[in-house]
Amino acid sequence: MVGHPLFMIGSGVTVAALLAADAVSVAMGAARWVPWEPEDLIYLPRVIAIIIIAQVFQKN
């Protein structure tokens, strides 16, 4: 299902909508842009793996 074109389009549209909402929040002053710290990036692969594993082994 992950390789399905509609899944990829939907994921891209979702990410674009989230980024646009964040950009509007920052532009209006409701939020503040906080850059990533290099030491925080060490957790990114683990978080991605946990999300993927949680999606693969869903409870019905």
DABELUR-V200053 format. One record per backbone hydrogen bond with DSSP energy under -0.5 kcal/mol. CO is the residue of the C=O (numbers start at 1). NH is the residue of the N-H. If there is no record, write none. Layout:
BEGIN
co->CO nh->NH
co->CO nh->NH
END
This chain:
BEGIN
co->1 nh->4
co->4 nh->8
co->5 nh->9
co->6 nh->10
co->7 nh->11
co->8 nh->12
co->9 nh->13
co->10 nh->14
co->11 nh->15
co->12 nh->16
co->13 nh->17
co->14 nh->18
co->15 nh->19
co->16 nh->20
co->17 nh->21
co->18 nh->22
co->19 nh->23
co->20 nh->24
co->21 nh->25
co->22 nh->26
co->23 nh->27
co->24 nh->28
co->25 nh->29
co->25 nh->30
co->25 nh->31
co->26 nh->29
co->33 nh->35
co->37 nh->40
co->37 nh->41
co->38 nh->41
co->39 nh->42
co->40 nh->43
co->41 nh->44
co->41 nh->45
co->43 nh->47
co->44 nh->48
co->45 nh->49
co->46 nh->50
co->47 nh->51
co->48 nh->52
co->49 nh->53
co->50 nh->54
co->51 nh->55
co->52 nh->56
co->53 nh->57
co->55 nh->58
END
